[in-house]
Structures are given as C-alpha cells and as structure tokens.
Amino acid sequence: MAMRKWNDLSPGTRKLIIGAAAAEGALKMAALIDLKRRPSSQIRGPKWIWVPVVGLVNAAGGAPLAYFFFGRRKQPQDQSN
C-alpha cells in the first residue's frame, strides 16, 4: 500500500487530524501543569514516572487521561459545615 501524503487527504480528514492533535496537546499540557502544581502526596506513584509517561507516550490522549483518572489521589472533603 502506498503512503498517502498530506495533500492526498480530504479537507475533512485534515481538519480531523489537526483537531485530534490539538486536543492531545491540550490534554498533555493540562496534565503536566497539574503534575507540577500538585504535591507528591496527592499523586499515586512518583512524579518522575508520570512526567515522561504523560509527555512522551503518544496514545491518542490515553496517558494524560490515565493520569487524570488514576494518577491523582482523591482529596478529602472538608467536613467543617
């Protein structure tokens, strides 16, 4: 099968690829900013492992989403009402 070039793609496909890349970039940035600001005690596992996983693993947003869903500890609710 011949490799398709960017110019061979339809405009809709190009927009879809650009949108997906932008969404993944935004997720990665949000996860890395959260990692920087969040204390280590509120993260499951060492920060130094999460940073390269979130930054380098290219899995359609899977690594940043895994951090947001599984990597952060739940903060205790304030019961002072």
Sequence and secondary structure as in RCSB ss.txt:
>XXXX:A:sequence
MAMRKWNDLSPGTRKLIIGAAAAEGALKMAALIDLKRRPSSQIRGPKWIWVPVVGLVNAAGGAPLAYFFFGRRKQ
PQDQSN
>XXXX:A:secstr
     GGGS HHHHHHHHHHHHHHHHHHHHHHHHHHHS GGGBSS HHHHHHHHHH  STTHHHHHIIIIIB   
      
